[in-house]
Amino acid sequence: MKPTAAFRLTVRRAALFSLAILLLNACSLSLLDIPELFPPTPTLSYPIPPTGTPSPMAEVAFNVALPAPLLPGETLLLSVVDEVTGLAMNPLNYTMQGVDALHYTVTIPFAMYSVVKYRYVRQTTMPMLEDDPLDRPVRYRMAYVSGGGTVTDAVASWVDSPFSGQTGRVSGTVTDAAGAPLVNIMVVVGGEQTLTDSTGTFILDSVLTGESQTLVAYALDGAYATFQQGVMVAANTNTPVAVRMNAAPLVSVTFVVGVPSNTVRSAPVRMAGSLLQLGNTFADLNGGLSSVASRMPTLSPLPDGRYTITLMLPAGADVRYKYTLGDGFWNAEHIPGGGFVTRQLVVPAQGPAAVSEMVSTWQAGPSSPITFEVSVPAATPVTDIVSIQFNPYGWTEPIPMWPLGNNQWVYTLYSPLNMLGTFEYRYCRNDQCGAADDVETAANRHGRPVSTSLTPQDLLDTVTAWTWMQAPAASPVVGVTVTPRTNFWAGVEFQTGYDPTWQAWMPVALQNVQGGINANWVVLTPTWTYSRIVPPVFSPVPGRDPLWTDTADTVSRARAGGLNVALFPSARFPVACDQWWNSASRDADWWTTFFERYQAFAVYHADLAAKTNAQALILGGEWTSPALPGGSLPAGGSSGVPADAEARWAAVIAAVRQHYAGPVFWALPYSGTQPNVPAFVSSLDGVYVLWNAPLSSSSAPSVADMQAEAGRLLDAHIQPLSASLQKPVIIAAAYPSVTGAASACLPPLSGGPTDGAGGCLSWTALNQPAADNVSLTLNLSAQSDILVALLGAVNARAWAGGFVSRGYYPPVGLMDKSASVHGKPAADVLWYWYPRMRANP
């Protein structure tokens, strides 16, 4: 993107202002030796690698049909997007030629075996991106270049006009050469995208009709060769497609790269790439980026100043990549003229292979690098890292800073300063900006301002305190007689929210669960997202839900660390859950689709549990209550669930049993009144009680009073359930760290989410990264007291099979108002009780 004259003038003014500030502060003491950052150019101790052999090319003709003719002065562009840099950051735009008023064409050469990601743009006074039939922006289409050929497309609508055509469904299965189903394969048709489930099934409900469309099946990690074929979609009918993909053997590829002389030697050089294992999330993240620095592989330094990494990559995979000191956008390599660099490698059929390359420069334009140095509080946990986040037009993804030791951190920003004038930045812990912030720039406040300059800048900052990290109160841990029992669940349940930045911090979280809390069970809560209400479209969405590989990696790490693992899958909604249920049509066809998609969801997680050797699977939960036999809506009134709901749930359970041989529990909501237990629960292996019951109406209840009330409720409602089922019953409780939490009914914000039971605030509304609810008072001791009371009541009842603390926030410990015990005094309560309640690990 070329800057306008006004933009360049702003940059010059900012540069002059920054130069004056720099001169005024010339005596500031830096934590870094600036000459070390910018030494004279040395004589290279290694040869400059030769220019690579050009790849064979093939010409592809793109033909597209428009929904309406262009207006005078408008042009049509085919925009090839760069997901490594950011979809909107580095496009290559090709002007298309009109065949007639509604049809356009362009022929473009690509390297053989390229996977092209592109979309159409109507250029007016502003670029107008294409929409899909649901009036959602098209992320991109895909085309696979196996030789010269033609790709036929049709645009449904533009962002400035509604869709008015017809749609149909495309569905099918994706299998390998032996016919086994493939999970987590991206299927793209006409700009619509979805992922296959564990049976290889995919469904795209709203594909434009009337023109041939291109279907591409793509493995996110490149493990299978890309599949492509044309499909003709008929209106209001299903077009079945069977896709068979061939596995790609892994090839050892060693990358060796020389870097500019002003590269900080201790700074991590990463590889950002288009594959899942190279940091791509295939999602629209903060600022329109798709990659996360902490998910990228890091190169190792060589004695001669170069860096290297050896990767096992799938043969034939089209790998787009770049070297970076940040992510795909910030601090990535550039050409001398300032443009972004995105390299391409089609992995050879056989290895080992070697790639030798040079980074020309980290800088873009005349602006000099900016070094950010920050001192953080001594109480910052040693397991934390400090991240920096930039806001040029909106907050982008955080980037880990470089440690100097003694609570000092540094980061040098080289690029793309040619695109910036004045921008903002802020510090946070473990990439969780917006939750674990510097108090000066917390949540939605403005960041610290900075402007580009023609001379180097060294900014010295101090984080005086982190949000939600105050001095903890003493934990109410007192010596009591604890009755150990065999096979007791002493567990922690993770929060259902998810962000791709969490994955890097899962190992530390699991260590805390086991060593810091003494738990023997961790309950993971992977999600699917409802992206549509009518019909209910329910599937994993990248960036919102953990992918199959993310959850599998977490289970593997937990199991390797000695933890037992249960999967408790849940749903994410585009609106509040009760609003979603109220908005659903809930007619016969809707319920049929609901149960079909829930069964696919349950089987997916049953397969995931089976393949990862998870020790339990938990179905149900509060959000499924309207779909149970005799179900009612959260606000009251019948949900209209079919009369044969019992049989439908039995069919779901039977399907799950075919895929997973381990114990299956039912998550039963409990609010302090007699729970409604569906008959099919007797066919399962245990009950996971979602305890959200009032223990006191007092704002300062005693532990003894709360323990007595908890015992009364257990005896009145839960013990009879245990006795009748003769199966394990696990108590899973969630109480926020606020005054009045023991009432289990906190006042909701105006228009905010409720739990559907009397208009109380749902405890999940306090989960990070939600904005602080200032009407509630932080009270860490209240949460600790409640846990002591509950554990005391459970301890006195030998029939109780376990206790789980819900809502644990994995990426960072916070002394916030949520139910998470991570980093709070309540964790010390669990640390004391848990090992004493377990007769075995």
C-alpha positions in Angstrom: 0.0 0.0 0.0 1.5 3.3 -1.1 1.0 6.2 1.4 -0.9 9.3 0.3 0.7 12.7 0.2 -1.2 13.6 3.4 0.0 10.4 5.0 3.6 11.1 4.1 3.3 14.6 5.5 2.0 13.2 8.8 4.9 10.9 8.9 7.4 13.7 8.3 5.8 15.9 11.0 5.8 12.9 13.4 9.4 12.2 12.5 10.5 15.8 13.3 8.6 15.8 16.6 10.2 12.4 17.5 13.6 13.8 16.7 13.1 16.7 19.0 11.9 14.4 21.8 14.9 12.1 21.2 17.4 15.0 21.4 15.7 16.3 24.6 16.1 12.8 26.2 19.6 12.0 24.8 20.9 11.4 28.3 18.3 8.7 29.2 19.9 5.4 30.3 19.1 2.5 28.0 19.0 -1.1 29.1 20.4 -2.0 25.7 23.7 -1.0 24.1 22.4 0.8 21.0 25.6 0.4 19.0 25.0 -3.4 19.5 21.7 -2.9 17.8 23.1 -1.0 14.8 26.8 -2.1 14.3 28.7 -1.4 11.1 28.0 -3.9 8.4 30.4 -6.7 8.9 32.1 -8.9 6.3 29.9 -12.0 6.0 31.4 -15.2 7.2 29.3 -17.2 4.8 28.6 -17.0 1.1 25.4 -15.3 -0.2 23.1 -18.0 -1.5 22.5 -18.2 -5.2 19.2 -17.2 -6.7 16.8 -20.1 -6.7 15.7 -21.8 -9.9 12.4 -20.4 -11.1 9.5 -22.8 -10.8 7.6 -23.9 -13.8 4.5 -21.8 -14.4 1.0 -22.4 -15.6 -1.6 -20.0 -16.8 -5.0 -20.1 -15.2 -8.1 -18.3 -16.6 -10.5 -17.0 -14.1 -14.1 -16.4 -15.3 -16.6 -14.8 -13.0 -20.3 -13.9 -13.3 -21.5 -10.8 -11.4 -24.9 -10.3 -9.7 -25.4 -7.0 -11.6 -23.4 -4.9 -14.1 -20.7 -2.5 -12.9 -21.5 1.2 -12.9 -19.6 3.6 -15.1 -16.1 4.2 -13.8 -16.0 0.9 -11.7 -13.5 -1.9 -12.4 -13.4 -5.5 -11.3 -10.3 -6.9 -9.6 -9.3 -10.4 -8.8 -7.4 -10.0 -5.5 -4.9 -12.7 -4.6 -4.6 -12.5 -0.8 -1.6 -13.2 1.5 -2.8 -15.0 4.6 0.7 -15.0 6.1 0.9 -11.2 6.1 -2.8 -10.6 6.6 -5.6 -10.9 4.1 -6.0 -7.1 3.6 -2.3 -6.3 4.0 -0.5 -7.5 0.9 -2.9 -8.4 -1.9 -1.9 -8.7 -5.6 -4.7 -7.2 -7.6 -5.4 -8.1 -11.2 -7.8 -6.0 -13.4 -10.3 -8.2 -15.1 -11.6 -7.7 -18.6 -15.3 -7.6 -19.5 -16.7 -10.3 -21.7 -20.2 -8.8 -21.4 -22.0 -6.8 -18.8 -22.1 -9.7 -16.3 -19.1 -11.8 -17.1 -15.4 -10.9 -16.7 -12.1 -12.8 -17.2 -8.4 -12.6 -16.5 -5.6 -15.0 -17.1 -2.8 -15.1 -14.5 0.4 -17.2 -14.4 1.2 -19.1 -11.2 3.9 -21.5 -10.1 2.8 -25.1 -10.7 1.1 -26.8 -7.7 0.3 -23.4 -6.2 -2.7 -23.1 -3.9 -4.2 -19.7 -4.7 -6.3 -17.8 -2.2 -8.3 -15.0 -3.8 -11.5 -13.0 -3.8 -13.2 -10.5 -6.1 -13.2 -6.7 -5.4 -15.4 -4.1 -7.1 -13.3 -1.0 -7.3 -15.3 2.2 -6.9 -14.2 5.2 -4.9 -13.4 2.6 -2.3 -12.8 -1.2 -2.8 -16.0 -3.2 -2.2 -15.3 -6.8 -1.2 -17.6 -9.6 -2.3 -20.2 -11.1 0.2 -21.6 -14.6 0.4 -25.3 -15.4 0.1 -25.7 -14.7 3.9 -24.2 -11.2 3.4 -21.0 -12.2 5.2 -17.6 -11.1 3.8 -15.8 -13.8 1.7 -12.5 -14.6 3.4 -11.2 -16.1 0.2 -11.8 -18.6 -2.5 -9.2 -21.3 -3.4 -7.8 -22.7 -6.6 -5.3 -25.4 -7.1 -2.9 -25.0 -10.0 -2.0 -28.5 -11.4 -1.6 -27.1 -14.9 -3.2 -24.6 -17.2 -6.9 -24.4 -16.9 -10.0 -22.4 -16.2 -11.7 -21.6 -12.9 -15.4 -20.6 -13.0 -16.9 -18.5 -10.2 -19.9 -16.4 -9.4 -20.2 -13.4 -7.1 -23.3 -13.6 -4.8 -23.3 -9.9 -3.7 -21.1 -7.0 -2.6 -20.6 -5.6 0.9 -22.7 -2.5 -0.1 -25.7 -4.5 -1.5 -27.8 -7.3 -0.2 -28.0 -10.8 -1.8 -31.1 -11.6 -3.8 -30.4 -14.9 -5.6 -31.0 -18.5 -4.8 -28.9 -21.0 -2.9 -28.5 -24.7 -2.5 -26.6 -27.1 -0.3 -23.3 -28.9 -1.0 -22.4 -31.7 1.3 -20.4 -34.9 1.3 -17.5 -36.7 2.9 -13.8 -36.5 2.6 -11.8 -39.7 2.9 -8.2 -40.9 2.4 -7.2 -43.4 -0.3 -8.3 -46.3 1.9 -11.7 -44.8 2.5 -11.1 -43.7 6.1 -12.7 -40.3 7.1 -10.5 -37.3 7.3 -11.1 -34.7 10.0 -10.2 -31.0 10.0 -10.1 -30.7 6.2 -11.1 -27.2 4.9 -13.7 -27.4 2.1 -14.2 -24.2 0.1 -17.0 -23.7 -2.4 -17.8 -20.3 -3.9 -16.3 -18.5 -1.0 -18.1 -20.6 1.6 -15.8 -22.4 4.0 -16.2 -25.2 6.5 -14.2 -28.0 8.2 -14.9 -31.7 8.1 -15.9 -33.4 11.3 -14.5 -36.7 12.5 -16.6 -38.7 10.1 -15.2 -36.7 7.2 -18.6 -35.0 6.7 -19.0 -31.4 5.5 -22.1 -29.3 4.9 -22.3 -25.9 3.2 -25.9 -24.8 3.4 -25.8 -21.5 1.4 -24.0 -21.9 -1.9 -24.9 -19.7 -4.8 -26.7 -21.5 -7.7 -26.9 -20.8 -11.4 -23.2 -21.1 -12.3 -20.5 -23.8 -11.9 -18.5 -23.3 -8.7 -15.1 -24.6 -7.8 -14.8 -27.0 -4.8 -11.4 -27.3 -3.1 -10.6 -29.6 -0.2 -7.4 -28.5 1.6 -5.5 -30.0 4.6 -4.6 -27.2 7.0 -1.2 -28.8 7.7 -0.7 -30.0 4.1 -0.8 -33.6 5.1 -3.0 -34.5 2.2 -2.7 -33.4 -1.5 -5.2 -30.7 -2.4 -8.3 -31.8 -4.1 -10.3 -29.7 -6.7 -13.3 -30.2 -8.8 -16.2 -28.2 -10.3 -19.8 -28.5 -8.9 -23.1 -27.3 -10.2 -25.4 -26.3 -7.4 -29.2 -26.5 -7.9 -31.6 -24.2 -5.9 -33.0 -25.6 -2.7 -31.5 -29.0 -3.2 -28.5 -30.9 -1.9 -25.5 -31.5 -4.2 -23.6 -34.5 -2.9 -19.8 -34.7 -3.4 -17.4 -37.5 -2.5 -13.8 -36.3 -2.0 -10.8 -38.7 -1.8 -7.4 -37.2 -0.8 -4.0 -38.8 -1.0 -1.7 -38.7 2.0 1.6 -36.7 1.4 4.8 -38.3 2.7 6.9 -36.1 5.0 10.1 -34.6 3.7 12.9 -33.2 5.8 13.6 -29.6 4.7 16.4 -27.6 6.3 16.2 -23.8 6.0 19.3 -21.7 6.6 18.9 -17.9 6.4 21.3 -15.0 6.7 19.9 -11.9 8.5 20.7 -8.2 8.4 23.6 -7.0 10.6 21.4 -4.9 12.8 19.5 -8.0 14.0 19.5 -8.3 17.8 21.4 -11.6 18.2 19.4 -12.7 21.2 16.1 -12.0 19.4 14.1 -15.0 18.3 13.8 -15.4 14.5 10.6 -17.1 13.6 9.1 -18.6 10.5 5.6 -17.4 9.7 3.8 -19.5 7.2 0.6 -20.6 5.5 0.4 -24.0 7.2 -1.1 -24.7 10.6 2.3 -25.7 12.0 3.8 -22.4 10.9 1.5 -20.2 13.0 -1.5 -19.8 10.6 -4.8 -20.1 12.4 -7.0 -19.8 9.3 -9.1 -17.2 11.2 -9.8 -13.5 11.2 -7.9 -12.4 14.3 -7.2 -9.0 15.8 -6.5 -6.3 13.2 -7.4 -8.6 10.3 -4.3 -10.8 10.9 -4.3 -14.6 10.8 -1.1 -15.7 12.4 0.1 -15.8 16.0 3.8 -15.3 16.8 3.8 -17.7 19.8 2.5 -20.5 17.6 5.3 -20.1 15.0 8.5 -22.3 15.0 11.7 -20.5 16.1 15.0 -20.9 14.2 18.3 -21.7 16.0 21.3 -19.4 15.7 24.5 -20.7 13.9 28.0 -19.7 14.9 28.5 -17.8 11.6 25.5 -15.5 12.3 22.9 -17.3 10.3 19.8 -19.1 11.6 18.5 -22.5 10.8 15.5 -24.9 11.3 14.7 -28.3 10.0 11.0 -29.1 9.5 9.2 -32.2 8.3 6.9 -30.9 5.6 4.4 -32.8 3.4 5.7 -33.5 -0.1 3.9 -31.3 -2.7 2.6 -28.8 -0.2 2.5 -25.2 -1.3 4.2 -23.4 1.6 4.1 -19.6 1.7 6.4 -18.3 4.4 8.6 -15.5 5.6 11.2 -14.9 8.3 10.2 -12.5 11.1 11.1 -11.0 14.4 7.4 -10.7 15.2 4.6 -12.1 13.2 3.6 -12.1 9.5 2.9 -8.4 9.6 5.0 -6.8 12.4 8.8 -7.0 12.1 8.8 -9.4 9.1 11.3 -9.3 6.3 11.0 -6.7 3.5 12.5 -6.0 0.1 14.8 -3.0 0.0 12.0 -0.9 -1.5 9.8 -1.5 1.5 7.4 -4.1 0.2 6.4 -7.2 2.1 8.2 -10.5 1.3 6.2 -13.7 1.1 8.3 -16.7 -0.1 6.9 -19.8 -1.8 8.2 -23.4 -1.6 6.5 -26.4 -3.2 7.9 -29.1 -1.0 9.9 -31.6 -3.2 8.7 -35.2 -3.5 11.9 -36.5 -1.9 14.3 -35.3 0.7 16.3 -34.3 2.5 16.1 -30.8 1.0 18.0 -27.7 1.8 16.9 -24.1 1.4 19.5 -21.3 1.7 18.2 -17.7 1.8 18.9 -14.1 2.9 16.8 -11.6 4.6 17.4 -8.3 2.8 16.1 -6.0 5.6 13.7 -6.0 8.5 13.0 -2.3 7.8 10.4 -0.7 5.5 10.9 2.9 4.4 13.1 5.6 5.8 11.8 5.5 9.4 14.3 4.1 11.9 13.6 1.3 14.4 11.9 2.0 17.7 13.1 0.1 20.8 10.7 -0.4 23.6 12.2 -1.2 27.0 10.0 -1.9 30.0 10.5 -2.7 33.6 7.7 -4.8 35.1 6.7 -5.4 38.8 8.9 -7.8 40.7 5.8 -9.8 41.5 5.4 -10.8 37.9 5.4 -14.7 37.9 8.6 -16.2 36.6 6.6 -18.4 34.2 5.0 -15.3 32.5 6.3 -13.5 29.5 5.6 -9.9 28.7 3.9 -9.1 25.4 3.6 -5.9 23.4 0.6 -5.1 21.3 0.4 -2.4 18.6 -2.6 -0.4 17.4 -2.1 1.3 14.0 -5.8 1.2 13.1 -7.1 -1.2 15.7 -5.4 -3.6 18.1 -3.5 -6.4 16.3 -2.2 -9.7 17.7 0.2 -9.4 20.7 3.9 -10.3 20.2 6.2 -11.8 22.9 9.0 -9.4 24.0 12.6 -10.4 24.5 13.7 -10.9 28.1 16.7 -9.1 29.6 16.4 -10.6 33.1 15.7 -8.9 36.4 12.1 -8.0 35.3 13.3 -6.1 32.2 12.0 -6.7 28.7 12.8 -5.2 25.3 11.4 -5.2 21.8 12.8 -3.4 18.7 10.2 -2.6 16.1 11.6 -2.3 12.5 8.6 -2.5 10.3 6.2 -1.7 8.7 6.9 1.8 9.9 6.4 3.1 6.3 2.7 2.5 6.8 2.5 4.4 10.2 2.6 7.9 11.6 1.4 8.0 15.1 0.2 4.7 16.6 -0.4 3.2 20.1 1.1 0.3 22.0 0.5 -1.5 25.3 2.0 -4.2 27.4 0.3 -7.3 28.8 1.1 -10.8 30.2 1.2 -14.0 28.1 -0.3 -12.4 25.0 -3.6 -11.8 26.9 -4.0 -8.1 26.1 -7.4 -6.9 27.2 -7.3 -9.1 30.2 -3.8 -9.2 31.8 -2.9 -5.6 31.1 -0.6 -2.8 32.3 -2.9 -0.8 34.6 -2.2 2.4 32.6 -3.6 0.9 29.4 -6.1 -1.6 30.7 -9.1 -3.0 28.7 -10.5 -0.4 26.3 -8.3 2.5 27.4 -6.0 4.2 24.9 -2.5 2.7 24.6 0.7 4.6 25.0 1.3 6.9 21.9 4.4 6.7 19.7 5.4 8.3 16.4 7.8 7.1 13.7 11.0 9.0 13.3 13.9 9.3 10.9 16.3 8.6 13.8 16.3 5.6 16.1 14.2 5.9 19.3 14.6 4.1 22.6 11.5 4.3 24.8 11.9 3.5 28.5 8.7 2.5 30.2 7.6 1.2 33.6 4.6 -1.0 34.3 3.8 0.1 37.9 1.2 -2.7 38.3 -0.7 -5.3 36.3 -4.5 -5.4 36.3 -5.9 -8.2 38.6 -2.6 -8.8 40.3 -2.9 -7.4 43.8 -1.4 -8.7 47.1 -3.4 -11.8 47.9 -5.2 -12.3 51.2 -4.3 -15.3 53.4 -5.9 -18.5 52.4 -8.3 -20.0 54.9 -6.5 -23.3 55.0 -6.9 -25.0 58.4 -6.1 -28.5 59.5 -9.2 -30.8 59.3 -9.6 -34.5 59.2 -10.0 -35.5 55.5 -11.4 -38.8 54.4 -9.5 -40.1 51.3 -11.3 -42.3 48.8 -10.4 -44.3 45.7 -11.1 -43.0 42.2 -11.9 -39.6 43.5 -12.0 -36.7 41.0 -10.0 -33.8 42.3 -10.3 -31.6 39.3 -10.2 -28.3 37.4 -12.5 -27.5 34.5 -11.2 -25.0 31.9 -13.2 -22.0 30.8 -15.1 -22.6 27.6 -13.9 -19.5 25.9 -10.9 -19.9 23.5 -8.3 -17.8 21.7 -5.5 -19.2 19.5 -3.0 -17.4 21.7 -3.9 -19.8 24.6 -2.2 -22.8 23.0 1.3 -21.7 23.8 0.4 -21.4 27.5 -1.3 -24.7 27.9 1.8 -26.5 29.2 2.3 -24.0 32.0 -1.4 -24.1 32.8 -1.4 -27.9 33.1 1.7 -27.8 35.3 -0.2 -25.3 37.5 -3.2 -27.6 37.6 -1.1 -30.6 38.7 1.6 -29.0 40.8 0.0 -25.8 42.0 -3.4 -27.2 42.7 -2.7 -30.9 43.2 -5.5 -31.9 40.9 -5.6 -35.3 39.3 -8.2 -34.5 36.7 -8.5 -31.7 34.1 -11.7 -31.2 32.3 -11.2 -29.6 28.9 -14.1 -27.7 27.3 -13.7 -27.6 23.5 -16.4 -25.9 21.6 -18.3 -25.7 18.3 -20.0 -22.5 17.2 -23.6 -21.9 16.1 -23.0 -19.6 13.1 -26.6 -19.6 12.1 -29.9 -20.0 13.9 -32.3 -21.1 11.1 -31.3 -23.7 10.1 -29.0 -24.4 13.1 -25.5 -24.4 11.5 -23.2 -25.9 14.1 -19.5 -26.6 13.4 -16.0 -25.7 14.5 -14.9 -22.2 13.4 -11.2 -21.4 13.3 -10.2 -18.7 15.8 -13.4 -19.1 17.9 -13.1 -22.8 18.6 -10.0 -25.0 19.3 -9.2 -27.1 16.2 -9.0 -30.9 16.5 -5.2 -30.6 16.7 -5.3 -28.0 19.4 -7.4 -30.1 21.8 -5.4 -33.3 20.9 -2.2 -31.5 21.7 -3.6 -30.4 25.1 -4.8 -33.8 26.0 -1.5 -35.4 25.0 0.4 -32.9 27.3 -2.0 -33.5 30.2 -1.7 -37.2 29.9 2.1 -37.1 29.6 2.1 -35.0 32.8 0.1 -37.6 34.7 -3.3 -35.9 34.7 -6.6 -37.7 33.9 -8.5 -35.9 31.2 -12.2 -35.5 30.5 -13.6 -33.8 27.5 -16.7 -31.7 28.2 -17.7 -30.1 24.8 -19.9 -27.1 24.7 -21.4 -24.6 22.3 -20.6 -21.0 21.5 -23.5 -18.7 20.4 -23.5 -15.5 18.3 -25.8 -14.0 20.9 -26.7 -14.8 24.5 -27.8 -18.5 24.8 -31.3 -17.7 26.0 -31.8 -15.1 23.2 -30.6 -17.8 20.7 -33.1 -20.3 21.9 -35.9 -17.7 21.8 -35.0 -16.7 18.2 -34.9 -20.2 16.9 -37.9 -21.4 14.8 -38.1 -24.7 16.7 -40.4 -26.3 14.1 -40.1 -29.9 13.1 -37.4 -29.4 10.4 -35.4 -27.2 12.8 -35.4 -29.9 15.5 -34.4 -32.6 13.1 -31.4 -30.5 12.0 -30.6 -29.6 15.7 -30.4 -33.3 16.7 -28.4 -34.2 13.6 -25.8 -31.5 14.3 -25.7 -32.3 18.0 -25.0 -36.0 17.2 -22.2 -35.0 14.8 -20.8 -32.8 17.6 -21.0 -35.5 20.2 -19.5 -38.1 17.8 -16.7 -35.7 16.9 -15.7 -35.4 20.5 -16.2 -39.1 21.2 -13.7 -39.8 18.4 -11.4 -37.1 19.8 -11.6 -38.7 23.2 -10.9 -42.2 21.8 -7.9 -41.1 19.6 -6.3 -39.2 22.5 -7.0 -41.8 25.2 -9.0 -39.3 27.3 -10.5 -41.0 30.3 -14.0 -39.6 30.2 -16.5 -37.8 28.0 -19.1 -35.5 29.4 -22.2 -34.6 27.4 -25.1 -32.2 28.1 -24.8 -28.9 30.0 -27.0 -25.9 30.7 -27.3 -24.9 27.1 -28.9 -28.2 26.1 -31.8 -28.0 28.6 -34.5 -26.7 26.1 -33.8 -29.8 23.9 -34.4 -32.3 26.7 -37.7 -34.2 27.1 -40.3 -31.7 28.3 -37.8 -28.9 27.8 -38.6 -25.3 28.5 -37.0 -22.1 27.3 -34.7 -20.2 29.7 -37.3 -17.5 30.2 -40.1 -20.0 30.7 -42.6 -21.7 28.4 -42.3 -24.9 26.4 -39.4 -25.1 23.9 -41.6 -27.2 21.6 -39.1 -30.1 21.7 -40.5 -33.1 19.8 -42.4 -35.7 21.8 -39.8 -38.4 20.9 -36.9 -36.4 22.4 -36.1 -39.2 24.7 -35.5 -41.6 21.7 -33.5 -38.9 19.9 -31.1 -38.5 22.9 -30.9 -42.3 23.2 -29.8 -42.4 19.5 -27.1 -39.8 20.2 -25.8 -41.8 23.1 -25.8 -45.0 21.1 -23.8 -43.3 18.3 -21.3 -42.0 20.9 -20.9 -45.5 22.3 -19.9 -46.8 18.9 -17.0 -44.3 18.8 -15.8 -44.2 22.4 -15.5 -47.1 24.8 -14.7 -45.0 27.9 -17.1 -43.7 30.5 -19.7 -41.2 29.4 -21.1 -38.7 32.0 -24.1 -36.4 31.8 -23.7 -32.8 32.8 -26.7 -32.0 35.0 -27.4 -28.4 35.9 -28.2 -27.9 39.6 -29.4 -24.6 41.0 -30.6 -25.7 44.5 -33.9 -27.3 43.6 -34.8 -30.8 42.7 -33.0 -31.5 39.4 -34.9 -32.8 36.3 -33.0 -36.0 35.4 -33.9 -37.4 31.9 -34.5 -41.1 31.8 -31.7 -41.7 29.4 -29.1 -40.6 32.0 -29.5 -44.1 33.6 -27.8 -45.6 30.5 -24.7 -43.4 31.1 -21.7 -44.0 33.4 -22.1 -41.1 35.8 -23.4 -37.6 36.5 -21.4 -34.4 36.4 -23.4 -32.0 38.6 -23.1 -28.4 37.4 -23.5 -26.9 40.9 -24.7 -23.3 41.0 -26.8 -23.4 44.2 -27.3 -20.7 46.8 -25.4 -21.3 50.0 -26.4 -18.1 51.8 -28.2 -14.8 51.3 -25.8 -13.0 53.5 -23.1 -10.7 52.0 -20.6 -12.1 54.6 -21.7 -15.7 55.4 -19.6 -17.9 57.7 -17.9 -21.0 56.4 -19.9 -23.1 58.9 -23.2 -21.8 57.7 -22.4 -22.4 54.0 -21.0 -25.9 54.7 -24.3 -26.8 56.5 -26.4 -25.5 53.6 -24.2 -27.3 51.1 -24.6 -30.5 53.1 -28.4 -30.1 53.3 -28.7 -29.7 49.5 -26.4 -32.6 48.9 -28.5 -34.8 51.2 -31.8 -33.6 49.8 -31.2 -33.7 46.1 -27.9 -35.2 45.0 -27.5 -38.2 47.4 -30.9 -39.7 46.3 -29.7 -39.3 42.7 -26.5 -41.2 43.5 -28.4 -43.9 45.3 -30.9 -44.4 42.5 -28.4 -44.5 39.7 -25.7 -46.3 41.6 -23.1 -44.5 39.5 -20.4 -41.9 40.3 -21.6 -38.4 40.9 -19.1 -35.5 40.5 -19.8 -32.1 42.0 -18.5 -29.4 39.6 -18.9 -25.9 41.1 -18.4 -22.3 40.0 -18.5 -19.3 42.3 -17.1 -15.9 41.2 -14.6 -14.0 43.4 -17.1 -11.3 44.4 -19.1 -10.2 47.4 -22.5 -12.0 47.3 -21.2 -15.0 45.3 -22.7 -17.4 47.8 -26.2 -16.3 46.8 -25.6 -17.8 43.3 -27.7 -14.9 42.0 -25.7 -11.8 41.2 -27.6 -8.8 39.7 -27.2 -8.7 35.9 -26.2 -5.6 34.0 -28.9 -3.9 32.0 -29.3 -6.0 28.8 -26.6 -8.3 29.9 -26.6 -12.1 29.8 -28.5 -14.1 32.6 -28.6 -17.7 33.6 -32.3 -17.9 32.7 -33.3 -18.6 36.3 -34.9 -15.6 37.8 -32.8 -13.1 35.9 -29.5 -13.7 37.7 -26.2 -12.8 36.2 -24.6 -15.9 34.6 -21.3 -16.6 36.3 -19.8 -17.0 32.9 -20.4 -13.3 32.2 -17.4 -12.6 34.4 -15.1 -14.8 32.4 -12.1 -13.1 30.8 -11.8 -11.2 28.5 -15.2 -9.7 29.4 -15.2 -6.0 30.6 -15.1 -5.5 34.3 -18.5 -5.4 35.9 -18.0 -2.4 38.2 -21.3 -3.0 40.0 -19.7 -6.1 41.7 -17.1 -5.9 44.4 -14.0 -8.1 44.1 -13.7 -10.5 47.1 -11.1 -13.2 46.8 -11.8 -14.4 50.3 -15.4 -15.0 49.5 -14.5 -17.5 46.8 -12.0 -19.3 49.1 -14.6 -19.5 51.9 -17.1 -21.1 49.5 -14.6 -23.7 48.4 -13.7 -24.6 52.0 -17.4 -25.0 52.7 -18.2 -27.1 49.7 -15.1 -29.3 50.2 -16.0 -29.8 53.8 -19.5 -30.9 52.8 -18.2 -33.3 50.1 -15.6 -34.7 52.6 -18.4 -35.7 55.0 -20.2 -37.7 52.3 -18.4 -40.8 51.1 -20.8 -41.3 48.2 -19.5 -38.2 46.5 -17.2 -39.3 43.6 -15.3 -36.0 43.1 -15.1 -32.3 43.2 -14.2 -30.0 40.3 -13.6 -26.3 40.3 -15.0 -24.8 37.1 -14.1 -21.8 34.9 -10.2 -22.0 35.2 -8.6 -19.4 32.8 -5.7 -21.2 31.3 -3.4 -18.6 29.7 -2.6 -16.5 32.8 -3.3 -16.3 36.5 -5.5 -13.3 37.4 -7.0 -12.2 40.7 -10.1 -11.0 39.0 -13.9 -11.4 39.6 -14.3 -14.6 37.6 -14.8 -18.1 38.9 -11.3 -19.0 37.8 -9.0 -20.0 40.7 -5.8 -19.6 38.5 -3.5 -17.3 40.5 -5.9 -16.8 43.4 -6.0 -17.8 47.1 -8.7 -20.2 46.3 -6.1 -22.3 44.4 -4.3 -22.8 47.8 -7.5 -24.2 49.2 -7.6 -26.8 46.5 -3.9 -27.4 46.9 -4.5 -28.4 50.5 -7.7 -30.5 50.1 -7.1 -32.3 46.9 -4.2 -34.6 47.7 -5.8 -35.5 51.1 -9.1 -36.5 49.4 -7.5 -38.9 47.0 -6.5 -42.4 48.1 -4.9 -42.9 44.7 -3.6 -40.5 42.0 
